[in-house]
Amino acid sequence: STFPEATAHMFRAQEPRQRSVDGYYEWGMHPWDVAAAFLICTEAGAVVTDLDGSAFSITARRTLVANAKIQPQLKKIIMDAGAPMQPSVN
């Protein structure tokens, strides 16, 4: 995803009144792709983590955004589907 696209998806995952997605996962993004969106989403109450469930790290390049109610289930679905744990370097 490009920055505007990734940011828009992250925002949609945290906005309960206009939510068009329940969660969002992206891998391979750079810090500049997620920094502002991370702040806005967490301030709005979204859970933003690494795919493995650990605290979000701007350098991990794996981002999972969802509300607290579905985040554990979404993480399991994505991991069970075989999501890569190490993004390609580009």
PEJOLIN-V859641 format. One record per residue. N is the residue number from 1. RES is the residue in one small letter. SS is DSSP state (2 for helix, 1 for strand, 0 for the rest). D_CENTER is the distance of its C-alpha to the mean C-alpha in Angstrom with 1 decimal. Layout:
n,res,ss,d_center
N,RES,SS,D_CENTER
N,RES,SS,D_CENTER
This chain:
n,res,ss,d_center
1,s,0,11.9
2,t,0,13.8
3,f,2,12.8
4,p,2,14.0
5,e,2,12.3
6,a,2,8.8
7,t,2,9.5
8,a,2,11.2
9,h,2,8.6
10,m,2,6.3
11,f,2,9.8
12,r,2,10.9
13,a,2,8.5
14,q,2,10.1
15,e,0,13.5
16,p,0,15.7
17,r,0,18.8
18,q,0,17.5
19,r,0,14.5
20,s,0,14.6
21,v,0,11.6
22,d,0,11.0
23,g,1,7.3
24,y,1,4.9
25,y,1,4.4
26,e,1,5.9
27,w,1,8.5
28,g,0,11.3
29,m,0,10.1
30,h,0,12.5
31,p,2,12.5
32,w,2,13.9
33,d,2,11.1
34,v,2,8.6
35,a,2,11.3
36,a,2,12.5
37,a,2,9.4
38,f,2,8.3
39,l,2,11.9
40,i,2,12.3
41,c,2,9.5
42,t,2,10.8
43,e,2,14.3
44,a,0,13.9
45,g,0,13.1
46,a,0,9.5
47,v,1,8.4
48,v,1,5.7
49,t,1,6.7
50,d,0,7.5
51,l,0,8.1
52,d,0,11.5
53,g,0,10.9
54,s,0,12.2
55,a,1,11.5
56,f,0,8.9
57,s,0,11.0
58,i,0,11.1
59,t,0,13.2
60,a,0,11.5
61,r,0,9.8
62,r,1,7.2
63,t,1,3.6
64,l,1,2.8
65,v,1,3.5
66,a,1,7.1
67,n,0,10.6
68,a,0,12.5
69,k,0,14.8
70,i,0,12.8
71,q,2,10.0
72,p,2,12.7
73,q,2,13.9
74,l,2,10.7
75,k,2,10.2
76,k,2,13.9
77,i,2,14.0
78,i,2,11.6
79,m,2,13.5
80,d,2,16.7
81,a,0,16.2
82,g,0,16.4
83,a,0,13.1
84,p,0,14.1
85,m,0,13.6
86,q,0,15.0
87,p,0,14.0
88,s,0,17.0
89,v,0,18.4
90,n,0,19.2
